[in-house]
Amino acid sequence: MSRGKNNYSIIIEVVRKIPRGKVATYGQIARLAGLPGQARQVGYALHRLPSHSDVPWQRVINSQGRISFPPDSVAWNMQKSILHSEGIHFDRNETVSLAKYQWKPR
């Protein structure tokens, strides 16, 4: 990625590339941003987004294929609803199939 940019900017650039109907994990975004092992930093960057942001934060989930917000919280329900509207389905354990939906950039 571009030198001279702060880590959060680089993370956001990567998240913007996740296509509709696909998800990526926090760790995957960290690796693609050149920050291997810094999955938490991805979470911090997304948490800092303003509420009106057009960054597709909802497409980032954890490595188990789950939404990281507490189940049935407002944020969890919002993320699940947006992902569902993008064609991403959850199994009965509230898990997304990474084999089916994980973004595989070239």
Jmol script that loads the backbone (N, CA, C; Angstrom):
load data "model"
ATOM      1  N   MET A   1       0.833  -1.195   0.000  1.00  0.00           N
ATOM      2  CA  MET A   1       0.000   0.000   0.000  1.00  0.00           C
ATOM      3  C   MET A   1       0.869   1.247   0.000  1.00  0.00           C
ATOM      4  N   SER A   2       0.246   2.382  -0.070  1.00  0.00           N
ATOM      5  CA  SER A   2       0.964   3.652  -0.186  1.00  0.00           C
ATOM      6  C   SER A   2       1.741   3.985   1.070  1.00  0.00           C
ATOM      7  N   ARG A   3       3.000   4.384   0.879  1.00  0.00           N
ATOM      8  CA  ARG A   3       3.808   4.831   2.009  1.00  0.00           C
ATOM      9  C   ARG A   3       3.356   6.223   2.413  1.00  0.00           C
ATOM     10  N   GLY A   4       3.507   6.538   3.683  1.00  0.00           N
ATOM     11  CA  GLY A   4       3.167   7.870   4.152  1.00  0.00           C
ATOM     12  C   GLY A   4       1.737   8.005   4.639  1.00  0.00           C
ATOM     13  N   LYS A   5       0.901   7.044   4.353  1.00  0.00           N
ATOM     14  CA  LYS A   5      -0.480   7.103   4.849  1.00  0.00           C
ATOM     15  C   LYS A   5      -0.537   6.454   6.218  1.00  0.00           C
ATOM     16  N   ASN A   6      -1.464   6.932   7.043  1.00  0.00           N
ATOM     17  CA  ASN A   6      -1.569   6.275   8.342  1.00  0.00           C
ATOM     18  C   ASN A   6      -2.298   4.939   8.179  1.00  0.00           C
ATOM     19  N   ASN A   7      -2.121   4.068   9.150  1.00  0.00           N
ATOM     20  CA  ASN A   7      -2.679   2.717   9.061  1.00  0.00           C
ATOM     21  C   ASN A   7      -4.181   2.719   8.868  1.00  0.00           C
ATOM     22  N   TYR A   8      -4.893   3.623   9.547  1.00  0.00           N
ATOM     23  CA  TYR A   8      -6.343   3.640   9.416  1.00  0.00           C
ATOM     24  C   TYR A   8      -6.753   3.973   7.990  1.00  0.00           C
ATOM     25  N   SER A   9      -6.082   4.899   7.356  1.00  0.00           N
ATOM     26  CA  SER A   9      -6.402   5.254   5.966  1.00  0.00           C
ATOM     27  C   SER A   9      -6.194   4.065   5.040  1.00  0.00           C
ATOM     28  N   ILE A  10      -5.113   3.340   5.255  1.00  0.00           N
ATOM     29  CA  ILE A  10      -4.830   2.167   4.425  1.00  0.00           C
ATOM     30  C   ILE A  10      -5.895   1.098   4.641  1.00  0.00           C
ATOM     31  N   ILE A  11      -6.271   0.874   5.890  1.00  0.00           N
ATOM     32  CA  ILE A  11      -7.325  -0.099   6.207  1.00  0.00           C
ATOM     33  C   ILE A  11      -8.619   0.283   5.502  1.00  0.00           C
ATOM     34  N   ILE A  12      -8.996   1.532   5.575  1.00  0.00           N
ATOM     35  CA  ILE A  12     -10.243   1.987   4.947  1.00  0.00           C
ATOM     36  C   ILE A  12     -10.187   1.799   3.437  1.00  0.00           C
ATOM     37  N   GLU A  13      -9.035   2.054   2.818  1.00  0.00           N
ATOM     38  CA  GLU A  13      -8.872   1.821   1.369  1.00  0.00           C
ATOM     39  C   GLU A  13      -9.166   0.371   1.024  1.00  0.00           C
ATOM     40  N   VAL A  14      -8.661  -0.548   1.839  1.00  0.00           N
ATOM     41  CA  VAL A  14      -8.875  -1.976   1.586  1.00  0.00           C
ATOM     42  C   VAL A  14     -10.348  -2.324   1.780  1.00  0.00           C
ATOM     43  N   VAL A  15     -10.956  -1.861   2.858  1.00  0.00           N
ATOM     44  CA  VAL A  15     -12.366  -2.181   3.131  1.00  0.00           C
ATOM     45  C   VAL A  15     -13.260  -1.678   1.993  1.00  0.00           C
ATOM     46  N   ARG A  16     -12.950  -0.530   1.431  1.00  0.00           N
ATOM     47  CA  ARG A  16     -13.743   0.013   0.313  1.00  0.00           C
ATOM     48  C   ARG A  16     -13.737  -0.906  -0.909  1.00  0.00           C
ATOM     49  N   LYS A  17     -12.754  -1.787  -1.015  1.00  0.00           N
ATOM     50  CA  LYS A  17     -12.640  -2.677  -2.177  1.00  0.00           C
ATOM     51  C   LYS A  17     -13.476  -3.948  -2.053  1.00  0.00           C
ATOM     52  N   ILE A  18     -13.997  -4.232  -0.866  1.00  0.00           N
ATOM     53  CA  ILE A  18     -14.798  -5.455  -0.684  1.00  0.00           C
ATOM     54  C   ILE A  18     -16.089  -5.297  -1.482  1.00  0.00           C
ATOM     55  N   PRO A  19     -16.338  -6.176  -2.443  1.00  0.00           N
ATOM     56  CA  PRO A  19     -17.546  -6.023  -3.257  1.00  0.00           C
ATOM     57  C   PRO A  19     -18.829  -6.405  -2.518  1.00  0.00           C
ATOM     58  N   ARG A  20     -19.912  -5.837  -2.976  1.00  0.00           N
ATOM     59  CA  ARG A  20     -21.245  -6.190  -2.463  1.00  0.00           C
ATOM     60  C   ARG A  20     -21.429  -7.699  -2.608  1.00  0.00           C
ATOM     61  N   GLY A  21     -21.995  -8.311  -1.585  1.00  0.00           N
ATOM     62  CA  GLY A  21     -22.237  -9.749  -1.621  1.00  0.00           C
ATOM     63  C   GLY A  21     -21.055 -10.580  -1.143  1.00  0.00           C
ATOM     64  N   LYS A  22     -20.001  -9.914  -0.673  1.00  0.00           N
ATOM     65  CA  LYS A  22     -18.822 -10.606  -0.151  1.00  0.00           C
ATOM     66  C   LYS A  22     -18.482 -10.042   1.213  1.00  0.00           C
ATOM     67  N   VAL A  23     -17.741 -10.818   1.999  1.00  0.00           N
ATOM     68  CA  VAL A  23     -17.258 -10.378   3.302  1.00  0.00           C
ATOM     69  C   VAL A  23     -15.760 -10.625   3.376  1.00  0.00           C
ATOM     70  N   ALA A  24     -15.120  -9.987   4.329  1.00  0.00           N
ATOM     71  CA  ALA A  24     -13.707 -10.214   4.625  1.00  0.00           C
ATOM     72  C   ALA A  24     -13.566 -10.269   6.134  1.00  0.00           C
ATOM     73  N   THR A  25     -12.532 -10.923   6.599  1.00  0.00           N
ATOM     74  CA  THR A  25     -12.297 -10.985   8.037  1.00  0.00           C
ATOM     75  C   THR A  25     -11.375  -9.837   8.450  1.00  0.00           C
ATOM     76  N   TYR A  26     -11.390  -9.543   9.731  1.00  0.00           N
ATOM     77  CA  TYR A  26     -10.522  -8.491  10.259  1.00  0.00           C
ATOM     78  C   TYR A  26      -9.057  -8.814   9.944  1.00  0.00           C
ATOM     79  N   GLY A  27      -8.677 -10.066  10.153  1.00  0.00           N
ATOM     80  CA  GLY A  27      -7.301 -10.471   9.883  1.00  0.00           C
ATOM     81  C   GLY A  27      -6.938 -10.371   8.412  1.00  0.00           C
ATOM     82  N   GLN A  28      -7.876 -10.720   7.549  1.00  0.00           N
ATOM     83  CA  GLN A  28      -7.654 -10.612   6.108  1.00  0.00           C
ATOM     84  C   GLN A  28      -7.416  -9.168   5.708  1.00  0.00           C
ATOM     85  N   ILE A  29      -8.223  -8.262   6.235  1.00  0.00           N
ATOM     86  CA  ILE A  29      -8.053  -6.840   5.923  1.00  0.00           C
ATOM     87  C   ILE A  29      -6.693  -6.359   6.429  1.00  0.00           C
ATOM     88  N   ALA A  30      -6.305  -6.778   7.628  1.00  0.00           N
ATOM     89  CA  ALA A  30      -5.003  -6.383   8.176  1.00  0.00           C
ATOM     90  C   ALA A  30      -3.874  -6.853   7.248  1.00  0.00           C
ATOM     91  N   ARG A  31      -3.934  -8.093   6.810  1.00  0.00           N
ATOM     92  CA  ARG A  31      -2.891  -8.612   5.907  1.00  0.00           C
ATOM     93  C   ARG A  31      -2.858  -7.827   4.599  1.00  0.00           C
ATOM     94  N   LEU A  32      -4.016  -7.587   4.007  1.00  0.00           N
ATOM     95  CA  LEU A  32      -4.081  -6.858   2.739  1.00  0.00           C
ATOM     96  C   LEU A  32      -3.606  -5.415   2.887  1.00  0.00           C
ATOM     97  N   ALA A  33      -3.730  -4.873   4.092  1.00  0.00           N
ATOM     98  CA  ALA A  33      -3.278  -3.502   4.359  1.00  0.00           C
ATOM     99  C   ALA A  33      -1.794  -3.459   4.725  1.00  0.00           C
ATOM    100  N   GLY A  34      -1.143  -4.623   4.717  1.00  0.00           N
ATOM    101  CA  GLY A  34       0.268  -4.669   5.084  1.00  0.00           C
ATOM    102  C   GLY A  34       0.503  -4.633   6.573  1.00  0.00           C
ATOM    103  N   LEU A  35      -0.502  -5.060   7.338  1.00  0.00           N
ATOM    104  CA  LEU A  35      -0.438  -5.031   8.802  1.00  0.00           C
ATOM    105  C   LEU A  35      -0.757  -6.415   9.376  1.00  0.00           C
ATOM    106  N   PRO A  36      -0.015  -7.444   8.952  1.00  0.00           N
ATOM    107  CA  PRO A  36      -0.342  -8.798   9.432  1.00  0.00           C
ATOM    108  C   PRO A  36      -0.315  -8.877  10.956  1.00  0.00           C
ATOM    109  N   GLY A  37      -1.270  -9.623  11.491  1.00  0.00           N
ATOM    110  CA  GLY A  37      -1.345  -9.794  12.933  1.00  0.00           C
ATOM    111  C   GLY A  37      -1.992  -8.638  13.670  1.00  0.00           C
ATOM    112  N   GLN A  38      -2.523  -7.674  12.942  1.00  0.00           N
ATOM    113  CA  GLN A  38      -3.110  -6.491  13.581  1.00  0.00           C
ATOM    114  C   GLN A  38      -4.610  -6.364  13.285  1.00  0.00           C
ATOM    115  N   ALA A  39      -5.310  -7.480  13.412  1.00  0.00           N
ATOM    116  CA  ALA A  39      -6.747  -7.494  13.162  1.00  0.00           C
ATOM    117  C   ALA A  39      -7.495  -6.501  14.058  1.00  0.00           C
ATOM    118  N   ARG A  40      -7.059  -6.352  15.291  1.00  0.00           N
ATOM    119  CA  ARG A  40      -7.739  -5.409  16.196  1.00  0.00           C
ATOM    120  C   ARG A  40      -7.668  -3.984  15.680  1.00  0.00           C
ATOM    121  N   GLN A  41      -6.554  -3.657  15.029  1.00  0.00           N
ATOM    122  CA  GLN A  41      -6.427  -2.306  14.487  1.00  0.00           C
ATOM    123  C   GLN A  41      -7.493  -2.058  13.415  1.00  0.00           C
ATOM    124  N   VAL A  42      -7.866  -3.094  12.684  1.00  0.00           N
ATOM    125  CA  VAL A  42      -8.951  -2.972  11.703  1.00  0.00           C
ATOM    126  C   VAL A  42     -10.243  -2.621  12.430  1.00  0.00           C
ATOM    127  N   GLY A  43     -10.517  -3.316  13.520  1.00  0.00           N
ATOM    128  CA  GLY A  43     -11.708  -3.016  14.310  1.00  0.00           C
ATOM    129  C   GLY A  43     -11.693  -1.591  14.838  1.00  0.00           C
ATOM    130  N   TYR A  44     -10.543  -1.138  15.307  1.00  0.00           N
ATOM    131  CA  TYR A  44     -10.445   0.234  15.809  1.00  0.00           C
ATOM    132  C   TYR A  44     -10.705   1.243  14.688  1.00  0.00           C
ATOM    133  N   ALA A  45     -10.152   0.980  13.503  1.00  0.00           N
ATOM    134  CA  ALA A  45     -10.345   1.896  12.374  1.00  0.00           C
ATOM    135  C   ALA A  45     -11.821   1.974  11.990  1.00  0.00           C
ATOM    136  N   LEU A  46     -12.488   0.834  11.953  1.00  0.00           N
ATOM    137  CA  LEU A  46     -13.907   0.828  11.584  1.00  0.00           C
ATOM    138  C   LEU A  46     -14.762   1.484  12.665  1.00  0.00           C
ATOM    139  N   HIS A  47     -14.382   1.292  13.907  1.00  0.00           N
ATOM    140  CA  HIS A  47     -15.125   1.903  15.014  1.00  0.00           C
ATOM    141  C   HIS A  47     -15.072   3.430  14.943  1.00  0.00           C
ATOM    142  N   ARG A  48     -14.001   3.967  14.402  1.00  0.00           N
ATOM    143  CA  ARG A  48     -13.833   5.422  14.315  1.00  0.00           C
ATOM    144  C   ARG A  48     -14.585   6.060  13.147  1.00  0.00           C
ATOM    145  N   LEU A  49     -15.182   5.256  12.282  1.00  0.00           N
ATOM    146  CA  LEU A  49     -15.904   5.822  11.143  1.00  0.00           C
ATOM    147  C   LEU A  49     -17.087   6.661  11.616  1.00  0.00           C
ATOM    148  N   PRO A  50     -17.344   7.787  10.961  1.00  0.00           N
ATOM    149  CA  PRO A  50     -18.539   8.555  11.320  1.00  0.00           C
ATOM    150  C   PRO A  50     -19.801   7.776  10.924  1.00  0.00           C
ATOM    151  N   SER A  51     -20.883   8.039  11.596  1.00  0.00           N
ATOM    152  CA  SER A  51     -22.124   7.291  11.348  1.00  0.00           C
ATOM    153  C   SER A  51     -22.631   7.442   9.919  1.00  0.00           C
ATOM    154  N   HIS A  52     -22.309   8.512   9.247  1.00  0.00           N
ATOM    155  CA  HIS A  52     -22.779   8.752   7.875  1.00  0.00           C
ATOM    156  C   HIS A  52     -21.795   8.236   6.818  1.00  0.00           C
ATOM    157  N   SER A  53     -20.779   7.512   7.225  1.00  0.00           N
ATOM    158  CA  SER A  53     -19.740   7.034   6.317  1.00  0.00           C
ATOM    159  C   SER A  53     -20.301   6.089   5.253  1.00  0.00           C
ATOM    160  N   ASP A  54     -19.709   6.147   4.068  1.00  0.00           N
ATOM    161  CA  ASP A  54     -20.107   5.220   3.008  1.00  0.00           C
ATOM    162  C   ASP A  54     -19.139   4.036   2.888  1.00  0.00           C
ATOM    163  N   VAL A  55     -18.239   3.898   3.843  1.00  0.00           N
ATOM    164  CA  VAL A  55     -17.322   2.747   3.879  1.00  0.00           C
ATOM    165  C   VAL A  55     -18.156   1.511   4.239  1.00  0.00           C
ATOM    166  N   PRO A  56     -18.027   0.422   3.478  1.00  0.00           N
ATOM    167  CA  PRO A  56     -18.858  -0.767   3.743  1.00  0.00           C
ATOM    168  C   PRO A  56     -18.353  -1.603   4.925  1.00  0.00           C
ATOM    169  N   TRP A  57     -18.368  -0.999   6.094  1.00  0.00           N
ATOM    170  CA  TRP A  57     -17.898  -1.630   7.333  1.00  0.00           C
ATOM    171  C   TRP A  57     -18.610  -2.947   7.619  1.00  0.00           C
ATOM    172  N   GLN A  58     -19.854  -3.041   7.178  1.00  0.00           N
ATOM    173  CA  GLN A  58     -20.669  -4.218   7.499  1.00  0.00           C
ATOM    174  C   GLN A  58     -20.108  -5.481   6.860  1.00  0.00           C
ATOM    175  N   ARG A  59     -19.245  -5.344   5.877  1.00  0.00           N
ATOM    176  CA  ARG A  59     -18.695  -6.501   5.167  1.00  0.00           C
ATOM    177  C   ARG A  59     -17.493  -7.118   5.877  1.00  0.00           C
ATOM    178  N   VAL A  60     -17.124  -6.574   7.022  1.00  0.00           N
ATOM    179  CA  VAL A  60     -15.996  -7.112   7.786  1.00  0.00           C
ATOM    180  C   VAL A  60     -16.549  -7.869   8.992  1.00  0.00           C
ATOM    181  N   ILE A  61     -16.184  -9.151   9.052  1.00  0.00           N
ATOM    182  CA  ILE A  61     -16.662 -10.027  10.125  1.00  0.00           C
ATOM    183  C   ILE A  61     -15.463 -10.769  10.725  1.00  0.00           C
ATOM    184  N   ASN A  62     -15.704 -11.555  11.760  1.00  0.00           N
ATOM    185  CA  ASN A  62     -14.571 -12.229  12.395  1.00  0.00           C
ATOM    186  C   ASN A  62     -14.200 -13.527  11.670  1.00  0.00           C
ATOM    187  N   SER A  63     -13.108 -14.118  12.089  1.00  0.00           N
ATOM    188  CA  SER A  63     -12.561 -15.280  11.386  1.00  0.00           C
ATOM    189  C   SER A  63     -13.423 -16.537  11.522  1.00  0.00           C
ATOM    190  N   GLN A  64     -14.395 -16.516  12.416  1.00  0.00           N
ATOM    191  CA  GLN A  64     -15.338 -17.638  12.528  1.00  0.00           C
ATOM    192  C   GLN A  64     -16.565 -17.428  11.649  1.00  0.00           C
ATOM    193  N   GLY A  65     -16.595 -16.324  10.886  1.00  0.00           N
ATOM    194  CA  GLY A  65     -17.740 -16.042  10.026  1.00  0.00           C
ATOM    195  C   GLY A  65     -18.897 -15.408  10.778  1.00  0.00           C
ATOM    196  N   ARG A  66     -18.601 -14.811  11.909  1.00  0.00           N
ATOM    197  CA  ARG A  66     -19.648 -14.205  12.745  1.00  0.00           C
ATOM    198  C   ARG A  66     -19.492 -12.690  12.827  1.00  0.00           C
ATOM    199  N   ILE A  67     -20.598 -12.043  13.092  1.00  0.00           N
ATOM    200  CA  ILE A  67     -20.605 -10.612  13.395  1.00  0.00           C
ATOM    201  C   ILE A  67     -20.008 -10.458  14.791  1.00  0.00           C
ATOM    202  N   SER A  68     -19.171  -9.456  14.965  1.00  0.00           N
ATOM    203  CA  SER A  68     -18.465  -9.304  16.242  1.00  0.00           C
ATOM    204  C   SER A  68     -19.225  -8.522  17.311  1.00  0.00           C
ATOM    205  N   PHE A  69     -20.298  -7.857  16.947  1.00  0.00           N
ATOM    206  CA  PHE A  69     -21.105  -7.161  17.960  1.00  0.00           C
ATOM    207  C   PHE A  69     -21.827  -8.195  18.819  1.00  0.00           C
ATOM    208  N   PRO A  70     -22.235  -7.819  20.031  1.00  0.00           N
ATOM    209  CA  PRO A  70     -23.003  -8.754  20.862  1.00  0.00           C
ATOM    210  C   PRO A  70     -24.288  -9.187  20.140  1.00  0.00           C
ATOM    211  N   PRO A  71     -24.560 -10.497  20.121  1.00  0.00           N
ATOM    212  CA  PRO A  71     -25.767 -10.990  19.439  1.00  0.00           C
ATOM    213  C   PRO A  71     -27.024 -10.263  19.902  1.00  0.00           C
ATOM    214  N   ASP A  72     -27.839  -9.941  18.928  1.00  0.00           N
ATOM    215  CA  ASP A  72     -29.128  -9.269  19.127  1.00  0.00           C
ATOM    216  C   ASP A  72     -29.013  -7.836  19.632  1.00  0.00           C
ATOM    217  N   SER A  73     -27.806  -7.264  19.615  1.00  0.00           N
ATOM    218  CA  SER A  73     -27.684  -5.828  19.922  1.00  0.00           C
ATOM    219  C   SER A  73     -28.167  -5.046  18.697  1.00  0.00           C
ATOM    220  N   VAL A  74     -28.391  -3.761  18.861  1.00  0.00           N
ATOM    221  CA  VAL A  74     -28.824  -2.919  17.746  1.00  0.00           C
ATOM    222  C   VAL A  74     -27.804  -2.990  16.611  1.00  0.00           C
ATOM    223  N   ALA A  75     -26.517  -2.869  16.947  1.00  0.00           N
ATOM    224  CA  ALA A  75     -25.465  -2.894  15.919  1.00  0.00           C
ATOM    225  C   ALA A  75     -25.406  -4.254  15.221  1.00  0.00           C
ATOM    226  N   TRP A  76     -25.542  -5.336  15.976  1.00  0.00           N
ATOM    227  CA  TRP A  76     -25.532  -6.688  15.404  1.00  0.00           C
ATOM    228  C   TRP A  76     -26.690  -6.849  14.419  1.00  0.00           C
ATOM    229  N   ASN A  77     -27.878  -6.447  14.842  1.00  0.00           N
ATOM    230  CA  ASN A  77     -29.051  -6.556  13.970  1.00  0.00           C
ATOM    231  C   ASN A  77     -28.906  -5.700  12.718  1.00  0.00           C
ATOM    232  N   MET A  78     -28.328  -4.506  12.860  1.00  0.00           N
ATOM    233  CA  MET A  78     -28.128  -3.632  11.715  1.00  0.00           C
ATOM    234  C   MET A  78     -27.157  -4.275  10.724  1.00  0.00           C
ATOM    235  N   GLN A  79     -26.030  -4.778  11.222  1.00  0.00           N
ATOM    236  CA  GLN A  79     -25.042  -5.383  10.338  1.00  0.00           C
ATOM    237  C   GLN A  79     -25.630  -6.607   9.632  1.00  0.00           C
ATOM    238  N   LYS A  80     -26.327  -7.442  10.368  1.00  0.00           N
ATOM    239  CA  LYS A  80     -26.928  -8.634   9.761  1.00  0.00           C
ATOM    240  C   LYS A  80     -27.948  -8.244   8.695  1.00  0.00           C
ATOM    241  N   SER A  81     -28.758  -7.249   8.987  1.00  0.00           N
ATOM    242  CA  SER A  81     -29.771  -6.806   8.038  1.00  0.00           C
ATOM    243  C   SER A  81     -29.143  -6.268   6.743  1.00  0.00           C
ATOM    244  N   ILE A  82     -28.087  -5.465   6.885  1.00  0.00           N
ATOM    245  CA  ILE A  82     -27.423  -4.927   5.697  1.00  0.00           C
ATOM    246  C   ILE A  82     -26.791  -6.056   4.882  1.00  0.00           C
ATOM    247  N   LEU A  83     -26.104  -6.970   5.555  1.00  0.00           N
ATOM    248  CA  LEU A  83     -25.490  -8.086   4.841  1.00  0.00           C
ATOM    249  C   LEU A  83     -26.550  -8.933   4.138  1.00  0.00           C
ATOM    250  N   HIS A  84     -27.650  -9.189   4.816  1.00  0.00           N
ATOM    251  CA  HIS A  84     -28.738  -9.960   4.213  1.00  0.00           C
ATOM    252  C   HIS A  84     -29.263  -9.249   2.961  1.00  0.00           C
ATOM    253  N   SER A  85     -29.386  -7.918   3.027  1.00  0.00           N
ATOM    254  CA  SER A  85     -29.873  -7.159   1.867  1.00  0.00           C
ATOM    255  C   SER A  85     -28.886  -7.206   0.701  1.00  0.00           C
ATOM    256  N   GLU A  86     -27.620  -7.513   0.998  1.00  0.00           N
ATOM    257  CA  GLU A  86     -26.593  -7.636  -0.041  1.00  0.00           C
ATOM    258  C   GLU A  86     -26.484  -9.072  -0.554  1.00  0.00           C
ATOM    259  N   GLY A  87     -27.364  -9.948  -0.080  1.00  0.00           N
ATOM    260  CA  GLY A  87     -27.383 -11.321  -0.566  1.00  0.00           C
ATOM    261  C   GLY A  87     -26.562 -12.309   0.236  1.00  0.00           C
ATOM    262  N   ILE A  88     -26.108 -11.905   1.399  1.00  0.00           N
ATOM    263  CA  ILE A  88     -25.317 -12.791   2.248  1.00  0.00           C
ATOM    264  C   ILE A  88     -26.250 -13.467   3.243  1.00  0.00           C
ATOM    265  N   HIS A  89     -26.171 -14.777   3.282  1.00  0.00           N
ATOM    266  CA  HIS A  89     -27.057 -15.543   4.156  1.00  0.00           C
ATOM    267  C   HIS A  89     -26.296 -16.122   5.338  1.00  0.00           C
ATOM    268  N   PHE A  90     -27.003 -16.243   6.436  1.00  0.00           N
ATOM    269  CA  PHE A  90     -26.462 -16.790   7.675  1.00  0.00           C
ATOM    270  C   PHE A  90     -27.072 -18.161   7.911  1.00  0.00           C
ATOM    271  N   ASP A  91     -26.288 -19.075   8.495  1.00  0.00           N
ATOM    272  CA  ASP A  91     -26.849 -20.369   8.847  1.00  0.00           C
ATOM    273  C   ASP A  91     -27.578 -20.251  10.181  1.00  0.00           C
ATOM    274  N   ARG A  92     -28.103 -21.339  10.676  1.00  0.00           N
ATOM    275  CA  ARG A  92     -28.893 -21.249  11.914  1.00  0.00           C
ATOM    276  C   ARG A  92     -28.045 -20.929  13.134  1.00  0.00           C
ATOM    277  N   ASN A  93     -26.723 -21.027  13.009  1.00  0.00           N
ATOM    278  CA  ASN A  93     -25.818 -20.631  14.090  1.00  0.00           C
ATOM    279  C   ASN A  93     -25.367 -19.187  13.940  1.00  0.00           C
ATOM    280  N   GLU A  94     -26.044 -18.435  13.068  1.00  0.00           N
ATOM    281  CA  GLU A  94     -25.725 -17.023  12.810  1.00  0.00           C
ATOM    282  C   GLU A  94     -24.303 -16.848  12.270  1.00  0.00           C
ATOM    283  N   THR A  95     -23.890 -17.790  11.429  1.00  0.00           N
ATOM    284  CA  THR A  95     -22.563 -17.771  10.835  1.00  0.00           C
ATOM    285  C   THR A  95     -22.678 -17.634   9.323  1.00  0.00           C
ATOM    286  N   VAL A  96     -21.762 -16.867   8.738  1.00  0.00           N
ATOM    287  CA  VAL A  96     -21.665 -16.710   7.294  1.00  0.00           C
ATOM    288  C   VAL A  96     -20.657 -17.754   6.792  1.00  0.00           C
ATOM    289  N   SER A  97     -20.962 -18.423   5.706  1.00  0.00           N
ATOM    290  CA  SER A  97     -20.021 -19.373   5.119  1.00  0.00           C
ATOM    291  C   SER A  97     -18.882 -18.601   4.454  1.00  0.00           C
ATOM    292  N   LEU A  98     -17.694 -18.667   5.055  1.00  0.00           N
ATOM    293  CA  LEU A  98     -16.547 -17.998   4.452  1.00  0.00           C
ATOM    294  C   LEU A  98     -16.157 -18.676   3.140  1.00  0.00           C
ATOM    295  N   ALA A  99     -16.386 -19.978   3.042  1.00  0.00           N
ATOM    296  CA  ALA A  99     -16.086 -20.685   1.796  1.00  0.00           C
ATOM    297  C   ALA A  99     -16.910 -20.111   0.642  1.00  0.00           C
ATOM    298  N   LYS A 100     -18.113 -19.691   0.929  1.00  0.00           N
ATOM    299  CA  LYS A 100     -19.012 -19.175  -0.105  1.00  0.00           C
ATOM    300  C   LYS A 100     -18.896 -17.661  -0.296  1.00  0.00           C
ATOM    301  N   TYR A 101     -18.792 -16.915   0.785  1.00  0.00           N
ATOM    302  CA  TYR A 101     -18.920 -15.454   0.704  1.00  0.00           C
ATOM    303  C   TYR A 101     -17.633 -14.660   0.904  1.00  0.00           C
ATOM    304  N   GLN A 102     -16.534 -15.331   1.288  1.00  0.00           N
ATOM    305  CA  GLN A 102     -15.327 -14.539   1.559  1.00  0.00           C
ATOM    306  C   GLN A 102     -14.747 -13.973   0.272  1.00  0.00           C
ATOM    307  N   TRP A 103     -14.424 -12.701   0.334  1.00  0.00           N
ATOM    308  CA  TRP A 103     -13.796 -11.981  -0.772  1.00  0.00           C
ATOM    309  C   TRP A 103     -12.421 -12.558  -1.026  1.00  0.00           C
ATOM    310  N   LYS A 104     -12.144 -12.820  -2.285  1.00  0.00           N
ATOM    311  CA  LYS A 104     -10.836 -13.344  -2.686  1.00  0.00           C
ATOM    312  C   LYS A 104     -10.251 -12.404  -3.738  1.00  0.00           C
ATOM    313  N   PRO A 105      -9.584 -11.325  -3.271  1.00  0.00           N
ATOM    314  CA  PRO A 105      -9.014 -10.389  -4.246  1.00  0.00           C
ATOM    315  C   PRO A 105      -7.894 -11.049  -5.046  1.00  0.00           C
ATOM    316  N   ARG A 106      -7.692 -10.555  -6.238  1.00  0.00           N
ATOM    317  CA  ARG A 106      -6.628 -11.105  -7.096  1.00  0.00           C
ATOM    318  C   ARG A 106      -5.278 -10.662  -6.634  1.00  0.00           C
TER     319      ARG A 106
END
end "model"
wireframe off; spacefill off
backbone 0.3
color backbone group
